[in-house]
Amino acid sequence: MVRPCGLLTRLEEPVPLKSISVTLSICEFVAGVSATLNYENVEKTPLEAFFVFPMDEDSAVYSFEAVVDGKKIMAELQDKMKAHGNYENAISQGHQAFLLEEDKSSRDVFCCNVGNLHPGSKAALTLKYVQELPLEADGALRYVLPAILNPRYQLSGWPEDSCLKMKTPVVPLEDLPYTLSMVATISSQHGIQRIQCNCPLSPIEYLGEDKTSAQTSLADGHKFDRDVELLIYYNEVHTPSVAVEMGKPTTEPDCLMGDPCAMVSFYPNIPEAQPPITCGEFVFLMDRSGSMGGPMSKQDKSQLRIEAAKETLMLLLKSLPIGCYFNVYGFGSCYEAFFKRSVKYSQRTMEEALRKLKVMKADLGGTEILTPLKNIYSGPSIPGHPLQLFVFTDGEVTDTFSVIKEVKSNNLRHRCFSFGIGEGASTSLIKGIARVSGGASEFITGKERMQSKALRALKRSLQPVVEDVSLSWDLSPGLSAKMLSPEQTVIFRGQRLIIYAQLTGMMPPAKATGEVCLKYTLQGKSFENKVTFSLQPKTDANLTIHRLAAKSFLQTKDMGFRETPANDKKDVLKVSIECGVISSHTAFIAINKDLNKPVQGPLVRRDIPRPILLCASSVMPRGGAGTKASASCRPPASRPMRSTSSYPSMSYQQNCYDPHRSTISKSLYSLVFGDNHLVQLISLQKADGSWDLNEGLAMVLGMSLEDILAALPIQNGDSSGWATVLAVLWLHANAKDMKSEWELLERKAVSWIHVHAGSVMNVLMRAAIAFLKSSVDPAIFVL
C-alpha cells in the first residue's frame, strides 16, 4: 500500500497548517506578541480549515491579518453575528474569507477559520495581542505561551455552537504535523538579572552595559507537550510608576482611543498584621475528576496531581486557626462534602477530615464545578466568620462564564482563591473566579509545588482586610482622570496593583507633572502611596496602554456571549469595536474579493489536529449518565470503588498509624509515610499546634523515645511542651527551604508554647538546642 504524501491527520487527511511562528517583545511588565499561522493547501480541492487553540485570558487581541500568496488583507472587528454572516456569504460566493473569534463559552479559547483556500495556495494569518505579565512571589514576571488545550468537560444539553465541541482530530505528540518557533526580546531600564524557561532555549544574548535587554529563541523541535513558560527576573520590580500614552487623534468624540491614557502600577507596602486573624469559614473545593490522576508535569517521577492535592489539603488543615470553621468538597461529575455544613475546627473535626482525606481519589469522572459551588453558596453565613473559598482544579471546564457569573453573584459574602493545576488549566476560569470575588489566582506547572502556593494564599486570607481603598489625582488645571479599571476593594500584601485611567481635557506644557495617590486603611491605621509622573504623553504605534485599558474594562463587563446583561453588552460592543480589542461579542473578519476568479468546486473541511496528552485522556464525555450532580455519588458499599486513573494511588496517608501508640516498627513507618520527614512531622501535629511525644516524633528526629524522655530538663514536666519545642527546632534546622509551607502551623505551635509552657519555655528551648546540637537562633520562639 502506498501512503499519501504530505502532512496527514491520523485519518490520513492532509493538514493545511504547517507552522506557527511567534515574535515576543517584553518591555518591563507588558508583553507584545505577534503569532503567525502558516497554511498551505497541498490538495487538489479548495479547503475550509478550522484551528482551535488556547490563549491566556488576559490577552488583548487587537489585530488580525492575512497574507495570501503575497497579498495582505487586513481584518475588521465586527459584531460576532454580523461577522459570521459575512463569512458564510463570502465563502458561498467563492471568495476567500478568514475568521478569528473568542469562544462563546470561554475567554481563553480561540478559533480560526480559513475559508476557500484554493489548491496550491499559501496563507499566513497573523494575530497580535498585548498582556500584563503577572508577578510571582519571588519577584519573577511570568509569560506563558499556551500550547496545551485539554479537553473541556461539557454539560449535558449544552448548545452546540461552542468551538470546543468541534470533533478535533488528535494525534500522538511525535506525529503532530506542524511546528512552533518563538523569538523573544526582553528589555527593562532596571536591568535583567536572569531568564528561565521550562523549554530549551538558544543561548541568551544580553545587550547593554547593565543588561537592559536580552534576546533568545525557542530551540528547534518543540512538540506541543507543554506550555512555553518564561520567568524573567529584573534587578528591580517593585518600583511604582505611571506611563502616559498619546491617543489616536482621528477618532470619534468620547472614544477611549482619542484621549491620552495612563497606566499606574503600585506596589503597596502593606505591613504584616500581628497576630493574624483567627476567624473565618474556610471551604476547600478540590477537583477529583479523572484527569487529576495524571502527573503534575512531564518530569520523571513527578507527583500525581491528586497526591499533591491531598498533601496540600493536609497542610492547609494543619495550618487553620483554632475557632474557625471549615469544610472540604470533592467534585467531578458529582460532588461529595466531608461534612453536611462547615464545622468548627477542633482536634476531633480535624482528625475526621484527615481520615476522609486518606481515602480521597481522582474517581469522580468529569469536571462539573457549578453544582457544588451553588451548594456552598446556598448555606447560611456564619456570623463573624466570612467565607474564604479555595478552589483547586485542572480547569477542564467548558462553560467558564456560567461559573464566573455564579461566583460574581456571591462576591459580597466571600473571597475566592483559585489554583490551576498542570498544563492547559483554563486561565479564563482560574483568573475569572478570583477576579470577580476579590481573591487571587495561582497556576502550578512543571516542578512548582501546589503546597507552597496554597499556603501563601491561606496566609493572605488570614490577614486583616485592607479597607477604604481610594485613588486621587492631582493634575494640571483643566485636566481630569476618568477611571477605566474597576474600583479596587481588595489589596493583598506583596501584590502589584495596576490601574488604567483616561486623561481628558487640555494637556499641559511639556514639563508639567502630575501626582496620583493610593490611600487605604488597615486595622484603623491610614496608609498612602504617591507617585509623581510626567504629563507629557509618549507615542506608541500599537497603542499598547489603550488596548490594555480596553481589556481591563471588557473583563469587568463581558460575561460571555450568553451571560452578559443587555446594558453591559452595549458597552462591550462599543469599547471592543472602537478599540479594536476582541471580546466574546465580536470577531475579526477578513475577505479577499480580489481573486481573478472565485474558487470553484465543493469545499472540503479540514480540522487541525491537536496532540494527545496522557493526563487529559480520562475526561468523561459529555452528556453521560454521570453528569447529574448529587450530594453523594459513591458506588454501593458492596461494589468496590474503581479509580478512573491508570496510575497507582499511593499516599503518605495510606494505612495511617495511630499517633498515640507508643511503638511502631521503623519499616512499617517508612511504608506508611515514605521518606518525606517533613510530611511525617506535620501529620503528627495536633489542631491546637502542639505535638505529643511519641514514637512517630522520635523517628522523625532520628532518636529513640527513651533518649528524648531522658533529656526532658524538667522532672515530671509536660512532655507535649518538650515535644513541641523539639519539633519547631527540627523544622528550622531541616526544612528551612520549605518554610512557606509550614510557616503558619509553626506560628501556631509557638503560640501554643507561650500559652502552655511560657514559664519554662526558656529552659526547654536551651535544653532542646543542646540536645539536638542545633545552631538555630532561639529568636524563632519570639511571637
Legacy VTK file of the C-alpha trace (Angstrom):
# vtk DataFile Version 3.0
C-alpha trace
ASCII
DATASET POLYDATA
POINTS 783 float
0.000 0.000 0.000
1.341 3.416 -0.961
0.813 6.058 1.734
-0.354 9.517 0.617
2.346 12.173 0.561
2.438 15.299 2.730
1.334 16.018 6.287
-1.655 13.991 7.406
-4.009 13.526 10.333
-4.467 10.095 11.861
-7.237 9.599 9.294
-4.600 10.237 6.588
-6.085 13.595 5.611
-3.596 16.307 4.597
-3.173 19.069 7.192
-3.122 22.626 5.848
-1.441 24.181 8.934
2.332 23.873 8.509
3.861 26.016 11.255
3.258 28.586 13.993
5.836 31.322 14.467
5.757 33.730 17.410
7.585 37.013 17.952
7.578 38.083 21.603
8.579 41.535 22.855
8.557 42.136 26.626
9.126 45.649 27.935
9.048 45.935 31.730
5.880 44.008 32.712
3.979 44.196 29.397
4.266 41.614 26.618
3.549 42.284 22.948
3.056 39.176 20.839
2.739 38.554 17.123
1.759 34.970 16.211
1.617 33.785 12.592
-0.209 30.637 11.454
1.190 29.403 8.132
-1.223 27.408 5.959
-0.745 25.644 2.625
-3.290 23.688 0.624
-1.469 20.745 -0.976
-4.713 19.075 -2.060
-6.498 19.305 -5.410
-9.694 20.764 -3.960
-10.436 24.013 -2.122
-10.348 23.754 1.679
-12.004 25.222 4.705
-9.703 24.758 7.738
-10.570 25.141 11.423
-7.964 25.569 14.152
-8.945 25.703 17.846
-6.169 26.944 20.122
-5.625 28.300 23.662
-4.871 31.898 24.658
-4.241 33.435 28.058
-7.455 35.137 29.118
-5.593 38.400 29.861
-4.557 38.709 26.192
-5.898 41.797 24.427
-6.096 40.639 20.784
-6.158 43.800 18.662
-5.025 42.856 15.141
-5.662 40.079 12.618
-4.413 39.996 9.050
-3.987 37.518 6.238
-1.289 37.359 3.589
-2.498 35.139 0.738
0.011 34.385 -1.995
1.747 37.702 -1.222
-1.406 39.838 -0.917
-2.162 41.380 2.520
-5.768 41.568 3.721
-6.493 43.428 6.973
-9.336 42.070 9.064
-12.127 44.191 10.501
-13.541 43.730 14.000
-17.323 43.338 13.798
-20.287 42.244 15.867
-19.859 38.454 16.085
-23.190 37.565 14.465
-22.551 40.029 11.633
-19.029 38.634 11.134
-20.387 35.076 10.933
-22.947 36.127 8.350
-20.317 37.922 6.243
-18.017 34.893 6.448
-20.714 32.456 5.304
-21.784 34.784 2.475
-18.185 35.217 1.307
-17.333 31.527 1.095
-20.692 30.718 -0.510
-19.796 33.218 -3.279
-16.382 31.612 -3.757
-14.358 34.360 -2.036
-11.582 33.628 0.403
-12.522 34.507 3.965
-10.791 34.340 7.348
-12.498 34.472 10.750
-10.948 34.790 14.215
-13.160 34.608 17.287
-13.150 34.046 21.012
-15.159 31.014 22.049
-18.682 31.764 23.296
-18.133 29.729 26.462
-14.591 30.573 27.499
-12.362 33.612 27.117
-9.149 31.557 26.804
-10.065 29.523 23.713
-9.974 30.900 20.160
-10.988 29.507 16.793
-9.509 30.484 13.443
-11.442 29.641 10.252
-9.746 29.660 6.865
-12.377 29.539 4.102
-11.833 28.786 0.407
-8.087 28.155 0.441
-7.656 27.092 -3.160
-5.291 24.311 -4.323
-1.615 25.250 -4.137
-2.345 28.458 -2.233
-0.401 29.630 0.824
-1.847 31.823 3.562
-0.129 33.397 6.592
-2.555 34.570 9.277
-1.099 36.904 11.921
-2.797 37.862 15.151
-1.325 40.381 17.577
-2.022 40.854 21.256
-0.672 42.536 24.385
-0.956 41.481 28.010
0.200 42.370 31.502
2.613 39.847 32.987
1.755 38.528 36.450
4.253 38.941 39.280
5.339 35.801 41.137
6.120 35.647 44.853
9.885 35.517 44.197
9.777 38.667 42.038
9.712 36.923 38.656
7.470 38.066 35.829
5.769 35.090 34.195
4.978 34.873 30.474
3.163 31.784 29.203
2.645 30.936 25.550
-0.206 28.433 25.779
0.407 25.320 23.720
-1.871 22.882 25.559
-5.639 22.805 25.131
-7.021 19.983 27.240
-10.467 18.528 26.521
-13.125 20.503 28.394
-15.817 18.650 30.311
-19.175 19.529 28.767
-22.548 19.695 30.498
-25.390 17.613 29.173
-27.566 19.573 26.748
-25.064 22.388 26.302
-25.514 24.312 22.990
-23.549 23.049 20.009
-22.136 26.406 18.874
-19.013 26.306 21.064
-15.826 25.686 19.112
-14.870 23.364 21.979
-17.497 20.953 20.638
-15.681 20.508 17.334
-14.510 16.931 16.947
-10.903 17.998 16.564
-8.700 15.086 15.458
-5.969 14.057 17.871
-2.565 12.602 17.067
0.394 11.411 19.151
2.909 14.116 20.004
5.550 12.676 17.700
3.135 12.814 14.754
1.938 16.385 15.216
2.283 17.827 11.717
3.026 21.474 12.484
5.890 23.178 14.291
6.281 26.021 16.771
9.029 28.629 16.793
9.447 31.679 19.025
11.861 34.619 19.080
11.882 36.764 22.224
13.268 40.207 23.084
13.157 41.379 26.720
14.006 44.888 27.946
13.945 46.796 31.240
15.507 50.069 32.291
16.366 48.419 35.628
18.475 45.677 34.054
17.798 41.957 33.629
19.078 39.642 36.322
18.273 36.302 34.647
15.778 34.480 32.414
14.491 30.957 32.958
12.389 28.758 30.694
10.747 25.357 31.052
11.706 24.555 27.439
15.133 24.513 25.774
16.271 27.936 24.512
19.052 29.136 22.285
21.878 30.854 24.220
20.558 34.068 25.780
22.306 37.187 24.465
22.363 40.142 26.881
22.809 43.656 25.491
23.841 46.924 27.133
26.293 47.532 29.965
23.625 46.955 32.599
21.973 44.065 30.710
18.971 46.249 29.933
17.869 43.968 27.093
18.168 40.343 26.072
17.377 38.167 23.080
16.710 34.454 22.834
14.624 31.942 20.909
12.915 28.624 21.436
15.146 25.722 20.448
14.077 23.725 17.409
11.888 20.685 17.856
9.313 21.877 20.398
6.476 19.362 20.394
3.318 20.655 21.962
3.710 18.644 25.195
3.772 21.707 27.454
3.075 25.424 27.533
6.142 27.584 26.907
6.834 29.464 30.129
9.380 32.253 30.657
10.333 33.585 34.094
12.036 36.986 33.882
13.910 38.452 36.832
14.714 42.169 36.741
17.103 43.877 39.132
14.183 45.971 40.398
10.485 45.157 40.035
8.796 46.925 42.928
9.155 50.497 41.694
5.825 52.374 41.400
5.376 54.021 38.018
2.956 55.884 35.760
3.121 55.727 31.961
1.053 58.143 29.830
0.358 57.204 26.204
-0.767 59.511 23.396
-4.187 58.723 21.946
-5.260 58.340 18.326
-6.386 61.790 17.092
-8.514 60.553 14.191
-11.266 59.033 16.311
-14.855 59.832 17.179
-15.593 62.127 20.154
-15.809 60.353 23.545
-13.846 57.419 22.163
-11.400 55.814 24.586
-8.730 55.724 21.868
-8.806 59.502 21.290
-7.541 60.804 24.639
-4.230 60.063 26.367
-4.358 57.016 28.637
-2.400 56.412 31.858
-1.276 53.090 33.312
-0.455 53.267 37.037
1.391 50.484 38.832
1.584 50.424 42.627
3.329 48.025 44.995
1.621 48.879 48.290
3.874 48.284 51.286
1.185 46.691 53.442
2.568 45.656 56.840
2.019 42.100 58.029
-0.563 42.028 60.790
0.494 40.565 64.122
-1.184 38.363 65.062
-3.254 37.296 62.039
-6.993 36.968 62.353
-8.365 33.692 63.722
-11.925 33.780 62.434
-13.345 32.701 59.102
-15.137 29.896 57.285
-12.592 28.089 55.095
-14.049 25.880 52.360
-11.698 23.836 50.167
-13.163 22.728 46.820
-10.913 20.067 45.279
-11.106 18.668 41.743
-11.434 14.873 41.826
-12.077 14.314 38.130
-10.248 11.552 36.303
-7.683 13.951 34.849
-6.423 14.644 38.403
-4.989 11.115 38.333
-2.288 12.321 35.941
1.178 13.612 36.906
1.860 17.232 37.857
4.335 17.535 34.981
6.152 15.557 32.310
9.193 15.288 34.570
10.310 11.830 35.658
8.847 10.729 38.994
6.527 13.718 39.042
3.976 13.575 41.850
0.428 12.723 40.792
-1.940 15.696 40.873
-4.330 14.042 43.318
-1.475 13.145 45.693
-0.115 16.702 45.603
-3.673 17.866 46.277
-4.027 15.557 49.309
-0.707 16.698 50.738
-1.728 20.308 50.186
-5.050 19.778 51.943
-3.274 18.224 54.921
-1.001 21.258 55.223
-3.985 23.602 54.961
-5.950 21.703 57.608
-2.981 21.704 59.980
-2.478 25.460 59.453
-6.031 26.599 60.226
-6.550 28.627 63.403
-8.457 27.164 66.338
-12.012 28.500 66.466
-12.573 28.925 62.720
-14.987 26.820 60.634
-14.078 24.613 57.672
-15.263 22.020 55.140
-13.794 20.082 52.197
-15.638 19.317 48.957
-14.524 16.983 46.172
-16.117 17.418 42.756
-16.228 15.700 39.394
-19.386 14.630 37.555
-20.956 14.842 41.019
-19.637 16.093 44.349
-19.036 14.989 47.931
-18.543 17.000 51.114
-16.662 15.904 54.217
-19.390 17.470 56.368
-23.010 18.424 55.619
-22.171 22.017 56.567
-18.966 23.680 57.733
-17.887 22.576 61.216
-15.887 24.258 63.954
-12.172 23.479 63.741
-11.011 21.257 66.586
-8.865 18.172 67.170
-11.897 15.924 66.629
-13.080 17.547 63.375
-9.534 17.816 62.020
-8.917 14.102 62.644
-12.229 13.204 60.990
-11.303 15.299 57.941
-7.878 13.663 57.704
-9.437 10.188 57.829
-11.632 11.101 54.860
-8.704 12.732 53.098
-6.771 9.471 53.389
-9.154 7.635 51.026
-9.732 10.503 48.589
-9.076 9.557 44.943
-9.443 11.041 41.460
-12.558 8.947 40.903
-15.476 11.308 40.261
-15.428 11.371 36.447
-15.808 14.742 34.697
-15.361 18.313 35.905
-18.653 19.930 36.875
-17.878 22.697 39.364
-21.089 24.748 39.142
-23.316 22.475 41.250
-21.017 22.244 44.307
-20.481 25.998 44.133
-24.224 26.559 44.302
-24.435 24.198 47.264
-21.697 26.088 49.111
-23.348 29.444 48.470
-26.790 28.143 49.492
-25.617 27.528 53.056
-26.244 30.106 55.787
-23.448 32.531 56.623
-21.741 32.008 59.976
-21.818 35.295 61.938
-18.320 36.705 62.460
-16.758 34.162 60.098
-16.533 35.471 56.493
-16.369 32.782 53.824
-12.984 32.113 52.203
-13.218 29.679 49.287
-10.183 27.793 47.913
-10.718 26.137 44.511
-8.238 23.606 43.114
-8.781 22.311 39.562
-7.002 21.395 36.360
-9.582 23.704 34.807
-11.040 21.392 32.165
-14.488 23.033 32.241
-16.413 24.099 29.136
-18.782 26.833 30.299
-16.482 29.042 32.338
-18.717 32.115 32.059
-21.580 30.424 33.948
-19.187 29.536 36.763
-17.752 33.064 36.877
-21.270 34.518 36.908
-22.216 32.341 39.897
-19.111 33.409 41.835
-19.681 37.061 40.960
-23.294 36.964 42.194
-21.968 35.940 45.622
-18.930 38.242 45.724
-20.227 40.337 48.629
-20.112 37.410 51.039
-16.809 35.732 50.200
-13.397 35.761 48.547
-12.217 33.035 46.199
-8.606 31.861 45.901
-8.184 29.695 42.804
-5.436 27.332 41.680
-4.884 25.992 38.156
-3.164 22.622 38.273
-0.936 21.349 35.462
-0.575 22.203 31.792
-3.639 23.506 29.993
-5.644 24.687 33.003
-8.240 27.238 31.933
-6.896 30.734 32.565
-10.398 32.072 31.957
-11.838 30.023 34.817
-8.964 30.340 37.300
-8.368 34.064 36.860
-12.024 34.909 36.347
-13.434 33.492 39.605
-10.628 35.101 41.614
-11.033 38.480 39.930
-14.805 38.802 40.401
-14.616 37.809 44.092
-11.648 39.954 45.127
-9.403 36.943 45.620
-6.176 35.823 43.960
-5.221 33.155 41.418
-2.201 30.887 41.051
-1.013 28.398 38.431
1.052 25.335 39.287
3.056 23.879 36.405
6.283 21.970 35.857
8.181 21.396 39.084
6.286 24.041 41.051
4.714 22.914 44.311
0.999 23.263 44.859
1.672 23.215 48.600
3.653 26.453 48.814
1.248 28.426 46.611
-1.795 27.221 48.545
-0.252 28.087 51.913
0.672 31.554 50.649
-2.983 32.089 49.729
-4.120 30.884 53.163
-1.698 33.318 54.772
-3.219 36.125 52.693
-6.713 35.094 53.736
-5.723 35.279 57.409
-4.544 38.856 57.110
-6.993 41.647 58.005
-8.819 43.150 55.037
-7.477 46.428 53.659
-10.363 48.909 53.718
-11.339 52.336 52.355
-9.233 51.962 49.204
-9.263 55.164 47.141
-7.288 56.766 44.344
-6.908 60.528 43.948
-5.280 62.553 41.155
-3.514 65.912 41.327
-3.373 67.139 37.713
-2.942 70.418 35.876
-5.969 72.772 35.736
-8.415 71.702 33.030
-7.209 68.080 33.044
-9.109 65.230 34.720
-8.783 61.446 35.047
-11.645 59.059 34.230
-11.147 55.612 35.758
-11.284 52.693 33.311
-10.344 49.934 35.753
-12.928 48.545 38.179
-12.997 50.031 41.661
-10.331 48.354 43.777
-11.751 46.931 47.001
-9.134 44.333 47.987
-5.349 44.648 48.148
-3.100 41.846 49.374
0.321 42.159 50.917
3.003 41.745 48.224
0.527 42.337 45.399
1.072 44.620 42.412
-1.842 46.907 41.643
-2.378 48.133 38.045
-4.916 50.877 37.305
-5.927 52.461 33.983
-7.382 55.943 33.504
-8.358 58.145 30.572
-6.990 61.703 30.746
-9.475 64.206 29.352
-9.211 67.961 28.877
-6.375 70.296 27.936
-2.913 68.700 28.076
-0.373 70.994 29.838
3.104 72.107 28.664
5.835 69.509 28.217
7.476 69.867 31.663
4.279 69.649 33.676
3.901 66.830 36.193
1.003 65.149 37.939
0.603 63.055 41.055
-1.558 60.058 41.868
-2.131 58.888 45.434
-3.347 55.493 46.637
-4.923 55.576 50.113
-6.193 52.732 52.309
-6.689 51.794 55.950
-5.556 48.664 57.777
-6.638 47.887 61.334
-7.608 51.511 61.883
-4.341 52.954 60.545
-4.186 55.059 57.378
-1.594 54.476 54.655
-0.850 56.158 51.358
1.443 55.670 48.357
2.202 58.560 45.980
3.769 58.645 42.514
4.794 61.792 40.645
4.928 61.484 36.858
5.379 63.460 33.654
2.155 64.538 31.959
3.805 64.535 28.552
2.320 61.501 26.737
4.531 59.184 24.702
3.646 57.819 21.293
3.214 54.085 20.730
2.137 52.910 17.291
0.471 49.840 18.807
-1.401 51.928 21.415
-0.435 49.283 23.986
-1.739 51.053 27.097
-5.041 51.903 25.396
-5.505 48.255 24.384
-4.726 47.044 27.903
-7.128 49.598 29.353
-9.842 48.394 26.996
-9.149 44.785 28.019
-9.411 45.724 31.686
-12.792 47.328 31.003
-14.008 44.354 28.938
-13.035 41.835 31.605
-15.288 43.712 34.017
-18.325 43.967 31.724
-18.065 40.999 29.349
-19.552 37.910 30.995
-19.697 35.833 27.851
-21.835 35.682 24.733
-24.844 34.270 26.601
-24.403 35.686 30.107
-23.675 39.409 29.551
-26.598 41.665 30.572
-28.077 43.746 27.732
-26.830 47.109 29.069
-23.320 45.774 29.547
-23.371 44.136 26.103
-23.928 47.566 24.529
-20.859 48.946 26.341
-18.826 45.857 25.471
-19.599 46.163 21.758
-18.809 49.891 21.735
-15.441 49.626 23.506
-14.437 46.415 21.716
-15.047 47.792 18.205
-13.740 51.319 18.921
-10.510 49.989 20.474
-10.107 47.019 18.154
-9.861 44.578 21.069
-11.741 41.322 20.598
-14.492 40.238 23.014
-16.980 37.390 23.269
-19.421 39.564 21.261
-17.070 40.479 18.395
-14.927 38.688 15.815
-12.284 39.584 13.246
-13.299 39.007 9.629
-11.110 39.321 6.520
-12.405 38.760 2.988
-10.335 38.529 -0.185
-12.578 39.611 -3.070
-9.732 40.310 -5.495
-9.196 36.791 -6.810
-9.004 36.557 -10.599
-11.932 34.170 -10.371
-13.912 32.830 -7.441
-12.982 29.429 -6.046
-14.853 26.668 -7.846
-15.832 23.189 -6.698
-17.016 21.671 -3.412
-15.371 22.913 -0.235
-13.551 20.228 1.819
-13.418 20.695 5.600
-10.135 20.128 7.473
-9.892 20.351 11.282
-6.366 20.989 12.527
-5.340 18.159 14.895
-4.121 18.649 18.442
-1.779 16.393 20.424
-2.877 13.557 22.690
-1.836 14.280 26.279
-1.599 11.395 28.729
-3.243 13.146 31.692
-6.070 14.645 29.639
-7.467 11.406 28.259
-9.640 10.484 31.210
-12.186 13.329 30.942
-15.697 11.901 30.718
-17.644 12.510 27.504
-20.463 14.983 27.667
-23.990 14.024 28.464
-23.339 10.630 30.049
-25.147 9.152 32.988
-22.599 10.607 35.364
-23.318 14.250 34.656
-26.058 14.760 37.227
-24.617 16.144 40.463
-25.706 14.835 43.822
-24.647 15.312 47.402
-23.293 11.783 47.458
-22.087 9.861 44.437
-20.323 6.892 45.980
-20.912 3.439 44.484
-22.852 0.998 46.696
-20.782 -0.390 49.553
-20.971 -3.904 48.139
-19.253 -2.842 44.927
-15.553 -1.988 45.092
-14.752 1.577 44.052
-12.679 1.986 40.895
-10.457 4.946 40.129
-10.515 6.355 36.590
-6.773 6.878 36.869
-4.422 4.299 35.393
-1.732 5.339 37.860
-1.144 3.570 41.198
-2.675 5.522 44.057
-0.009 5.586 46.778
-0.323 8.149 49.536
1.626 9.002 52.637
-1.704 8.590 54.413
-2.416 5.017 53.360
-2.771 2.765 56.428
-2.192 5.769 58.705
-0.804 4.735 62.068
-2.283 5.903 65.348
-0.051 8.708 66.720
-0.996 7.776 70.283
0.502 4.298 70.005
3.801 4.022 71.833
5.509 1.593 69.470
5.646 1.126 65.720
8.253 -0.607 63.596
10.514 1.621 61.529
9.886 -0.453 58.403
6.108 -0.038 58.747
6.530 3.692 59.410
8.569 4.103 56.221
5.943 2.171 54.285
3.219 4.482 55.576
4.939 7.832 55.171
7.768 7.210 52.716
10.944 9.235 53.153
9.371 12.685 53.446
10.187 13.548 57.056
8.564 16.966 56.762
5.213 15.425 55.851
5.703 12.876 58.634
6.271 15.593 61.224
3.372 17.779 60.093
0.980 14.818 60.039
1.664 14.346 63.771
0.807 17.917 64.790
-2.442 18.433 66.702
-5.079 21.016 65.827
-4.026 23.336 68.660
-0.466 23.477 67.284
1.221 21.101 69.727
2.923 17.732 69.292
2.652 14.681 71.536
5.888 12.923 72.475
5.620 9.503 70.846
7.421 7.010 68.648
6.409 8.812 65.473
8.091 12.059 66.532
11.139 10.102 67.702
11.550 8.554 64.260
11.428 11.978 62.575
14.093 13.252 64.988
16.169 10.113 64.382
16.391 9.281 68.084
14.925 6.782 70.484
11.884 7.708 72.528
13.753 6.745 75.709
16.640 9.168 74.990
14.212 12.033 74.283
12.317 11.404 77.523
15.567 11.199 79.466
16.635 14.599 78.113
13.451 16.326 79.348
15.001 19.089 81.514
12.114 19.367 83.993
11.346 16.353 86.155
7.726 15.236 85.677
7.324 18.125 83.220
4.781 18.222 80.419
6.131 16.107 77.579
3.967 17.916 74.997
5.771 21.208 75.636
9.133 19.432 75.229
7.949 17.662 72.053
6.614 20.882 70.522
9.851 22.797 71.144
11.836 19.938 69.547
9.501 19.839 66.538
9.786 23.593 65.929
13.592 23.399 66.104
13.574 20.494 63.640
11.528 22.491 61.147
14.003 25.386 61.187
17.053 23.130 61.045
15.901 20.637 58.402
13.217 22.241 56.239
14.226 25.900 56.014
13.910 25.970 52.214
10.229 24.960 52.526
9.333 27.470 55.206
6.470 28.878 53.136
4.676 25.547 53.548
4.991 25.226 57.332
5.229 28.842 58.491
1.584 29.105 59.591
1.499 25.847 61.518
4.870 26.728 63.120
3.458 30.078 64.324
0.517 28.172 65.775
2.962 25.894 67.614
4.972 28.818 69.027
1.756 30.472 70.232
0.795 27.221 71.976
4.224 27.096 73.679
3.794 30.643 75.006
0.360 29.810 76.444
1.045 26.326 77.845
4.764 26.330 78.607
5.573 30.025 78.892
7.034 29.812 82.400
9.549 27.117 81.414
9.931 27.985 77.719
13.495 29.290 78.053
14.555 26.166 79.958
13.000 23.879 77.352
14.434 25.916 74.484
18.039 25.879 75.782
17.866 22.173 76.617
16.386 21.322 73.193
19.069 23.269 71.310
21.771 21.447 73.269
20.073 18.047 72.906
19.680 18.402 69.113
23.095 20.095 68.793
21.289 22.762 66.827
22.568 26.139 65.651
19.044 27.557 65.222
18.585 31.076 66.624
16.398 30.989 69.794
14.666 34.135 68.480
12.385 31.859 66.444
10.337 31.380 69.615
9.525 35.092 69.862
5.970 35.957 68.859
LINES 1 784
783 0 1 2 3 4 5 6 7 8 9 10 11 12 13 14 15 16 17 18 19 20 21 22 23 24 25 26 27 28 29 30 31 32 33 34 35 36 37 38 39 40 41 42 43 44 45 46 47 48 49 50 51 52 53 54 55 56 57 58 59 60 61 62 63 64 65 66 67 68 69 70 71 72 73 74 75 76 77 78 79 80 81 82 83 84 85 86 87 88 89 90 91 92 93 94 95 96 97 98 99 100 101 102 103 104 105 106 107 108 109 110 111 112 113 114 115 116 117 118 119 120 121 122 123 124 125 126 127 128 129 130 131 132 133 134 135 136 137 138 139 140 141 142 143 144 145 146 147 148 149 150 151 152 153 154 155 156 157 158 159 160 161 162 163 164 165 166 167 168 169 170 171 172 173 174 175 176 177 178 179 180 181 182 183 184 185 186 187 188 189 190 191 192 193 194 195 196 197 198 199 200 201 202 203 204 205 206 207 208 209 210 211 212 213 214 215 216 217 218 219 220 221 222 223 224 225 226 227 228 229 230 231 232 233 234 235 236 237 238 239 240 241 242 243 244 245 246 247 248 249 250 251 252 253 254 255 256 257 258 259 260 261 262 263 264 265 266 267 268 269 270 271 272 273 274 275 276 277 278 279 280 281 282 283 284 285 286 287 288 289 290 291 292 293 294 295 296 297 298 299 300 301 302 303 304 305 306 307 308 309 310 311 312 313 314 315 316 317 318 319 320 321 322 323 324 325 326 327 328 329 330 331 332 333 334 335 336 337 338 339 340 341 342 343 344 345 346 347 348 349 350 351 352 353 354 355 356 357 358 359 360 361 362 363 364 365 366 367 368 369 370 371 372 373 374 375 376 377 378 379 380 381 382 383 384 385 386 387 388 389 390 391 392 393 394 395 396 397 398 399 400 401 402 403 404 405 406 407 408 409 410 411 412 413 414 415 416 417 418 419 420 421 422 423 424 425 426 427 428 429 430 431 432 433 434 435 436 437 438 439 440 441 442 443 444 445 446 447 448 449 450 451 452 453 454 455 456 457 458 459 460 461 462 463 464 465 466 467 468 469 470 471 472 473 474 475 476 477 478 479 480 481 482 483 484 485 486 487 488 489 490 491 492 493 494 495 496 497 498 499 500 501 502 503 504 505 506 507 508 509 510 511 512 513 514 515 516 517 518 519 520 521 522 523 524 525 526 527 528 529 530 531 532 533 534 535 536 537 538 539 540 541 542 543 544 545 546 547 548 549 550 551 552 553 554 555 556 557 558 559 560 561 562 563 564 565 566 567 568 569 570 571 572 573 574 575 576 577 578 579 580 581 582 583 584 585 586 587 588 589 590 591 592 593 594 595 596 597 598 599 600 601 602 603 604 605 606 607 608 609 610 611 612 613 614 615 616 617 618 619 620 621 622 623 624 625 626 627 628 629 630 631 632 633 634 635 636 637 638 639 640 641 642 643 644 645 646 647 648 649 650 651 652 653 654 655 656 657 658 659 660 661 662 663 664 665 666 667 668 669 670 671 672 673 674 675 676 677 678 679 680 681 682 683 684 685 686 687 688 689 690 691 692 693 694 695 696 697 698 699 700 701 702 703 704 705 706 707 708 709 710 711 712 713 714 715 716 717 718 719 720 721 722 723 724 725 726 727 728 729 730 731 732 733 734 735 736 737 738 739 740 741 742 743 744 745 746 747 748 749 750 751 752 753 754 755 756 757 758 759 760 761 762 763 764 765 766 767 768 769 770 771 772 773 774 775 776 777 778 779 780 781 782
